[in-house]
Amino acid sequence: MSTKRVYFPPTTPQQRKLLFERWEETGNVSQACLKAHVGRATFYYWKSRFVKNGYAGLEHYEKLGVPKGTGRVVAGIQSQILEIHRQHADWGKRRIADEIAKANNWVALVSPNGVRGVLMEAGMWKPEDKRVKKAK
């Protein structure tokens, strides 16, 4: 029997402001968190920004990591993928990813879906219809 995980939505700027106003008034992290309806981890996550920039530092929330759609596969790897696909058109995305890893001492440089993305951008991705293959 598994328990459902509780979803906590991202905090709003108003919540963060209330959190740190209450913390400045009382000096008590627990009371501030209860008042703003956030966890202690959220307080400590935002504390460095508050100390550095004050209330202005609590306004904006930037997600970390690479933005989606920015082409995370390195240009050198993209050219390798395209060259391997030109030489071996019958190889699939897993085989191409494995061949690149094999050439790099079995350290994966690109995922199979990364290979698929590169081939799709180049207009070279033509997946087989699995229903047709099973019918044979």
KAFEN-V611004 format. One record per residue. RES is the residue in one letter. OMEGA is omega in whole degrees, 0 to 359 (NA if undefined). Layout:
res->RES omega->OMEGA
res->RES omega->OMEGA
This chain:
res->M omega->181
res->S omega->178
res->T omega->178
res->K omega->176
res->R omega->180
res->V omega->178
res->Y omega->176
res->F omega->180
res->P omega->178
res->P omega->180
res->T omega->177
res->T omega->176
res->P omega->179
res->Q omega->178
res->Q omega->181
res->R omega->178
res->K omega->178
res->L omega->180
res->L omega->184
res->F omega->172
res->E omega->180
res->R omega->179
res->W omega->179
res->E omega->179
res->E omega->190
res->T omega->186
res->G omega->184
res->N omega->182
res->V omega->182
res->S omega->179
res->Q omega->180
res->A omega->180
res->C omega->178
res->L omega->182
res->K omega->183
res->A omega->181
res->H omega->176
res->V omega->178
res->G omega->179
res->R omega->179
res->A omega->178
res->T omega->178
res->F omega->183
res->Y omega->176
res->Y omega->184
res->W omega->186
res->K omega->182
res->S omega->178
res->R omega->179
res->F omega->180
res->V omega->183
res->K omega->188
res->N omega->182
res->G omega->183
res->Y omega->178
res->A omega->179
res->G omega->181
res->L omega->186
res->E omega->189
res->H omega->180
res->Y omega->178
res->E omega->175
res->K omega->179
res->L omega->176
res->G omega->182
res->V omega->177
res->P omega->181
res->K omega->176
res->G omega->182
res->T omega->178
res->G omega->185
res->R omega->179
res->V omega->183
res->V omega->184
res->A omega->179
res->G omega->178
res->I omega->178
res->Q omega->180
res->S omega->176
res->Q omega->180
res->I omega->182
res->L omega->179
res->E omega->178
res->I omega->180
res->H omega->178
res->R omega->181
res->Q omega->185
res->H omega->184
res->A omega->182
res->D omega->179
res->W omega->178
res->G omega->184
res->K omega->180
res->R omega->181
res->R omega->180
res->I omega->178
res->A omega->179
res->D omega->179
res->E omega->177
res->I omega->178
res->A omega->180
res->K omega->179
res->A omega->180
res->N omega->178
res->N omega->178
res->W omega->172
res->V omega->184
res->A omega->176
res->L omega->180
res->V omega->178
res->S omega->176
res->P omega->178
res->N omega->172
res->G omega->176
res->V omega->180
res->R omega->180
res->G omega->179
res->V omega->181
res->L omega->178
res->M omega->178
res->E omega->181
res->A omega->181
res->G omega->183
res->M omega->183
res->W omega->178
res->K omega->180
res->P omega->177
res->E omega->175
res->D omega->185
res->K omega->180
res->R omega->179
res->V omega->181
res->K omega->180
res->K omega->183
res->A omega->182
res->K omega->NA
